[in-house]
């Protein structure tokens, strides 16, 4: 038992050492200029840091801070503060300056390292660039690091992307107009289209870095518009199936309740096809709720086709049998007609009898 407790204590101490090593420095302040957005080729960039740190002076470990950047012509200035007072300043150049333990270790007190870096975005760069990388090394092993990267946009690429997205916007508008002509509710998609159109107009009059942000916004808006249009289209197809089933149910009710034809083979066939259409309709609604719009449309189309097949047969049967005789809600009318017929017949009989009596008399 004591041996197990000893192992746990050793493990806990090891974990504490790992945490201490991993938190050997802390970024107290970080300011990158420009603060946000994409960078452009040949653009000036500055970085300002205030780091708090501690050096392990209990043994002969070789510790250092290594800095690097992907910017061109970088210059670095390092200031060491103890309790807020500058006690040393070092200027360095190059892509990989190093601050050694000898330069950084200044005994007791609150020690901070102020770092200022200046550089320029390379003229041929696009994609991402590493603005700064700060690494704390102990015995040549990295125990902690802090990295800042930014996107770089090329004006030619921005112009090409703008042209491509403007064409995508035209295609989206054509799709919206087409679905509107089919009775689809396109209002939500149209609203996102309008936002994308505004973003592209802003991009056309902005510099490359801001234009990249507008292009990203336009892309997001167009993607949302397409999804909303897809959803509205699926909702329309599902509602079409529901409307066809409603019309079919009206005829089936007529056959079963008004004409007492529930057992007629023709009606049974119609009801069977109606049940198949309902299954497709249910599947369409389930897929619509699951945001699977293509499958929802497909199932709705199958349901509408099967319902229309049954509706065609039902319509033909209705025309074939005509209105027929139906007591239903017209019972009083038919009773009244029957009474009139009886009275007429009775009158004729009485008239003939009277006429016969007169002739005999």
WOWO-V276024 format. One line per field, one symbol per residue. burial: # if it has 24 or more other ideal C-beta (glycine too) atoms within 12 Angstrom, else .. A space follows every 10 residues. Layout:
burial: ???
//
This chain:
burial: .......... .......... #..##.#..# .#....#### #.#.###### #####..... ..######## ##.####### #........# .#....###. #..###.... ########## ##..##..## ########.. ..##.#.#.# #####..#.. ##..##.##. .##.##..#. ...#.#.### .######.## ..##.#.### #########. ##.###.### ########## ##.##.###. ##.##...#. #....##..# #.##.###.# #.###.##.. ..#.###.## ####.##### #.##..##.. .......... .......... .......... .......... .
//
